[in-house]
Amino acid sequence: MTAPTPVDVVETHCPYCALQCGIVARTSPTLSVVGNRAFPVNAGALCAKGWNAAAVVDHPERLREPLARDRAGRLVPVGWRYALDRIALGIRDTIRTHGADAVGILGSGALTNEKAYLLGKFARVAVGTANIDYNGRYCMSSGAAASNKAFGLDRGLPFPLEDLENADVVLLAGSNPAETMPPFVRYLETLKGRGGALVVIDPRRSATAQLATLHLQPMPGTDTALANGLLHVLLRDGLANQAYIERRTEGFARVRAVAAGYWPELVERVTGVPEKKIVEAARLLGTSARGFVLTGRGPEQQAQGVANALAYINLALACGFPGTEGSGFGTLTGQGNGQGGREHGQKADQLPGYRSISDPAARRAVASVWRVSPDSLPGPGKSAYELLQGCGTDGGVRALFVMGFNALVSSPSAHEVEARLASLDFLAVSDFFLSETARMADVVLPSAQWAEEDGTMTNLEGRVIRRKRAVAAPIGVASDIGVLVGLAERLGKRRHFTYSTPEDVFNELARATRGAPADYSGITYAKIDAQRGVFWPCPSPEHTGTPRLFLDAFATPSGKARFHAIKHKLPAESPDKDYPLFLTTGRVLAQYQSGTMTRRVPALNAMSGTAVAELHPQTAARLKVVDGGRLAVKTRRGSVDVTARVTRDIRPDTVFVPFHWPGEQSANRLTNPALDPTSRMPEFKVCAARVDPVGSKDPSPALRDPSKDTRS
């Protein structure tokens, strides 16, 4: 028998969600991927996006050379030297005319830790601007703020995923991992197979809700009322863990007083969840020795997002779950590096290691690593939407550099964002494809993709992992690290950006986080490889990492977790006679985020090629809407044209539209930019809407040829 041709094999990770599933990339004869059975998070399982990850690397629409806008307004190919010179000139001219804070920088939860760290350093050292933020502001900011308030520290899951399998109950509020991160579901299936209970809270009977032991289907915008109602039953029926509350928490008396007013009959009227189900869910939680409360974007992407998350934390604390081995509270990070992305300085108020940029000690610690004066570092800047909202205005950002953030599709009130981007003096974008945001730019840089770069990511458990280079980037494509070093040199700051490899950047990151809440100082590439990931904090070379946080104490001054007295408030916008329905948005299985990558994969478009609005048969009958027909979904901010999907899996008062598509199908033309007062998270998950049928019946999206669908 002839020996098989040698095949180059690289163990790396999926480019999509925060599970960061292990994959094996085979590079010969062409790039292909399979699941890595040796990686504990997914044990070889992948979702449709992961199986098709190789399709985007050599895609024909891939950007392969820099583009710049000519005098006729066209984006035309240019050389790298010209492109970087032009960006540097745009930054320098803006600083000279309007000051450093008139330069804005937007990053991404998809960037490696090295790139997120370097982007934050570039903003503060090379440019001197306070105005840097990232698209994780739209994802994790409310959950992170709530965890910081309650526990003194945010790590999305302060325990490894494997702990879920041995629980007696898991309550999952506002997340649909069966579609957003399918390999996660194996933990829930193992839990149920052992006899454990899964409680899902979601206005839709999502794919995850269909797996549930018990599904609570509240009216959008009523999460705090429901969480307080569950807490009321725990206290009324003597099911709260009083010994834990007294030993490990503070602030309970005020919460008890608030919860007393949320009796189940009242909560049923507010939320629409039957009293019987409220009592059943509370008793499942209160009688379980080991349990978890997990939140997702449902309760968090609201103008009351932090309050909603705190209300669910109160529920978990009353059960004695957080900081108890085999139990806990967590929030499910969405983006691939949503955890690491918010730890290392690309967020407007943070320095590396989750340090506050307003803390003098933190500023001194980071400045010493960066070899600059602490006084030279700017203070907190504007959050992502506020930064975009001020683009082109007096006192706002006049030049904007964007790395991996398709703001035009991801941001609420997208028409307004488009107008603000158009008013900029200068816009530069670094991305893999000519995204909707990149099409508006003065300069576009082609970036290396996941399979073409080395670096680290931090998954939803706080496990720091290696992304390894499998193939060379195309000629003409550069790494984002190289771009930032090149721009820093042009801005006269090369001495602060002397890196030869991504590992050089990581080693500096580790030094910059020493002693910080998210301490990476004991993590090295070699240790990550040896352990298949290292959980932070890892404060020394001898330390092996911390899979489970808070077992001895919480990260608060007292060492105790904090209850917060939270009362239900109405969403920023409620239905009325003109807009009688709730609109809620979310994801579908085959697409990811703004769709810049996934909308270019034929196999994924064949599954979900266009946006579909879900509405209940009662609503459809009243509005004379037929399944597969065209709909105009309208809010006070705009209108979209989508296909109707009539289903009993949604409440009669609610319409659901996924947000992965641009233009006339863009759900974020509709969403409300009202911001949470603490996290500055926009209210993506609830606003007032109306639905009108338009035109004649269209083919089902599953039957449409995606190659001929110009809207995708």
Secondary structure as UniProt FT lines:
FT   STRAND          9..13
FT   TURN            18..19
FT   STRAND          22..26
FT   STRAND          32..35
FT   TURN            37..38
FT   TURN            40..44
FT   HELIX           48..51
FT   HELIX           53..56
FT   TURN            57..58
FT   TURN            60..61
FT   STRAND          67..69
FT   TURN            71..72
FT   STRAND          75..77
FT   HELIX           80..98
FT   HELIX           100..102
FT   STRAND          103..107
FT   TURN            109..110
FT   HELIX           113..121
FT   HELIX           122..127
FT   STRAND          132..134
FT   HELIX           135..138
FT   TURN            139..140
FT   HELIX           141..151
FT   HELIX           161..166
FT   STRAND          169..173
FT   HELIX           177..180
FT   HELIX           182..184
FT   HELIX           185..193
FT   TURN            194..195
FT   STRAND          197..201
FT   TURN            207..208
FT   HELIX           209..211
FT   STRAND          214..216
FT   TURN            220..221
FT   HELIX           223..236
FT   TURN            237..238
FT   HELIX           242..248
FT   STRAND          249..250
FT   HELIX           252..259
FT   TURN            260..261
FT   HELIX           264..271
FT   HELIX           275..286
FT   STRAND          291..295
FT   HELIX           297..300
FT   TURN            303..304
FT   HELIX           305..319
FT   TURN            322..323
FT   TURN            325..326
FT   STRAND          328..331
FT   TURN            336..337
FT   HELIX           338..341
FT   TURN            342..345
FT   TURN            348..349
FT   STRAND          350..351
FT   TURN            352..354
FT   STRAND          355..356
FT   TURN            357..358
FT   HELIX           360..370
FT   HELIX           374..376
FT   HELIX           384..389
FT   TURN            390..392
FT   TURN            394..395
FT   STRAND          399..403
FT   HELIX           407..410
FT   HELIX           414..422
FT   STRAND          426..431
FT   TURN            436..437
FT   HELIX           438..440
FT   STRAND          443..447
FT   HELIX           450..452
FT   STRAND          455..458
FT   TURN            460..461
FT   STRAND          463..467
FT   TURN            475..476
FT   HELIX           480..490
FT   TURN            491..492
FT   HELIX           494..496
FT   HELIX           502..512
FT   TURN            513..515
FT   TURN            521..522
FT   HELIX           525..531
FT   STRAND          534..535
FT   TURN            541..542
FT   TURN            557..558
FT   STRAND          561..562
FT   STRAND          581..586
FT   TURN            589..590
FT   TURN            593..594
FT   TURN            596..597
FT   HELIX           598..600
FT   HELIX           602..607
FT   STRAND          612..615
FT   HELIX           617..623
FT   TURN            627..628
FT   STRAND          630..635
FT   TURN            636..637
FT   STRAND          638..646
FT   TURN            648..649
FT   TURN            652..653
FT   STRAND          654..658
FT   HELIX           663..665
FT   HELIX           667..669
FT   STRAND          672..675
FT   TURN            677..679
FT   STRAND          682..683
FT   TURN            684..685
FT   STRAND          687..694
FT   TURN            701..703
FT   HELIX           706..708
FT   TURN            710..711
//
